[in-house]
Amino acid sequence: MDDGFAEYVAHRHLRLCRMAYLLARDWGTAEDLVQTALAKAWTVWRRIEGNPDPYVYRIIVNTHASWWRRRWRGEIPAETLPETADPRDAVAEVEDQAALWRAIGALSPRQRAVIVLHYFEGRTLTQVADIIGCSPGAVKSQLGRALTRLRVDPDVQTMTLEEVQR
Amino acid sequence: MRHTEDDLRTLLDGYGRERPGGEPSADLDAIVRRGRRIRRTRRAAAGGAALACAVAAAVLVGGLPSGPPRADEAVAARPAPAPTPTAPAPELPDGFPVVLGDQRFDLSIIHSRRFEAVGAAGTVTFTPTSFFTGYQVVCDDPGAWVVTEQRLKGGERGGTAGRCGDGVGGHHDRLSAPSGWLEGPQSLKVWVFPADAPVREAAEAVTGCRPAPAARGCDESAQARALRDPEVRRRLSAEVGERQGRWAVGIYDRPAAAGAGPGSGSPAGTGHPVEGASTPAGRRGD
């Protein structure tokens, strides 16, 4: 069986791994997530109509969430971001980025998936809702909470949420 | 400090590209092999459910009764791959060769679970499709200690223990499986402890680690026997705690029609548990 499966893998594997890495934050896990998702997609490949991306993304997101729920975690993420130096200099900027990256890691799997699909994959919130399998309202709510925890500019946050409501 | 959406996009784009060791490469063959395995497992599970009301008899792994599990023993987190980006997950063999007298046949994998913590236990639940159900445990660290426990024919619990790399596994036959083996889901509980876990100390403290013969001292086989004692495992769990370490359990069986009932042409049972037998010759590499 092929029907374009090999081409899809060749074309999308790298991007899927990058997206999975942003969810799992570990390249080994990311590559296993993608291999698992593609293997599951392979079993139903002929029944997938149209663009397989949403289907494959959904498997990755759901598989990551299920692994995350059960995995051992020795690290307890901080609830809030530590304050960093200001005014900004090069070191402070790197620290800011590291702090933001840590904060993304402290999000729930669902919130992280919303952030990654929206800001990394460039999916609209309606598309994100379709991939995750919930309502656009729930995605909006998850996004709002995630941005608050990440301390993303409230003006921009408001704008984003208004876009969703249209 | 606060961030903008552009900061977020830039950061995600940057982190998503920085893979040490270069870009990941797609292994189409491995993906397809895994897809086939998923399909086989689904079909086997469906077939097993349909034929679950057949006969009963036969066993699995042998070993000494080990007592009921304690509630204070840690239970493993999950299955899932990946603590280290570079090391591949431990892979289960696709098949499990069985030799019973002059009968030789292969069991196919019907279920598997992966775990990423050692120092704790995990339970695997599966639906047998024949009396010859087998299992195999594989670990990232072949030196890790593995203990298995399940219900035996007499209703007591028992299992086996040893170093993971020595091939911890086994299978039932028609005379060793507990009653009702084919009538519903069964479970196997597995503990995996790190290779450097103080097994000897725990064994000596709890059981005295009595060797057989005594002249051999508290050697590896005596330590393995001691690990069947739930109090030794409880002490070890408390001592080492949970650590990262990947391992997996594979459940193997025959197609339901091939070995489920008497007179089906399946080999005669031994009446004894067969443990660690018929270790697969090779491990799949996907």
Interface residues (C-beta under 8 A of the other chain):
Chain A: A6 V9 A10 H13 L14 C17 R18 M19 Y21 L22 A24 D26 W27 G28 T29 A30 E31 D32 L33 V34 Q35 T36 L38 A39 K40 A41 W42 T43 S66 W67 R69 R70 R71 W72 R73 G74 E83 T84 D86 R88 D96 Q97 L100 W101 I104 I115 V116 Y119 F120 L150 R151 V152 D153 P154 V156 Q157 T160
Chain B: M1 R2 H3 T4 E5 D7 L8 R9 L11 L12 D13 G14 Y15 G16 R17 R19 P20 E23 P24 S25 A26 D27 L28 A30 I31 V32 R34 G35 R37 I38 R39 R42 A76 A77 R78 P79 A80 P81 A82 P83 T84 P85 T86 A87 P88 A89 E116 A117 E242 Q244
